[in-house]
Amino acid sequence: MGKAGETRLLADVSRLQEGHRWCTVLGEESTAIWGTEHLLAALECCGVHNARIEVEGGKEVPIIDGSALGWATEVLRAGVQTAHDAAGAEVDIHSTPSSWEEVLTVQDGESFISFYPGPTARVTVGVDFGAEASVIGQQWFSWSPDSCTENDFVSSLAPARTCFASIEQIEALRQEGLLQAGPDYVSIVGDNQDWCMGWQTAGFYGADEGCVLTPCY
């Protein structure tokens, strides 16, 4: 049972809200939570399959530094414990994903995602900002959760941060009340051939860090 007056939302793909380019939004009826991708990725890859997450004061999950690294670090620091039911018995909440046997592609404009059946899981992500922000350009990244350990996720994938092709995209999100719960350098913004070094990116990590576009799950 939840607390009196609280609204509960299941973190499930069936609650995914369409039409949001820059973050993953889960919602049901009049309730929606924005920016869930980094937290949920950290929980999954750190072995957490059953958790209660409380969000207060707004509709956005705290963005930290714009990546999953802060969440993953704190989950590993706190540690993971076995879930128990009301009677004290261990609860087995691991699920086995279904296996799709055919090639599947979904396209939206110039963006697309394809699935190819195989013996192991692998995610390959590519972005092309050449026309909008050449400083970001084309980037590719490939990662396999089957060979993943907690430390591998923290060092290889968790630091990935979403990049933006213009300051106008940042301002549009701020007008929606987003990008509020993080430090000034949370946004990596390309401006044609240069990085935008305004107040939104003060303390920017630097071009050598790279800016892999974080997949929205």
Beta strands, then each sheet from edge to edge (+ up, - down):
strand 1: 25-28
strand 2: 31-34
strand 3: 104-108
strand 4: 111-115
strand 5: 123-128
strand 6: 138-143
strand 7: 163-164
strand 8: 188-191
strand 9: 194-195
sheet 1: 1+ 2-
sheet 2: 3+ 4-
sheet 3: 5+ 6-
sheet 4: 7+ 8+ 9-
end
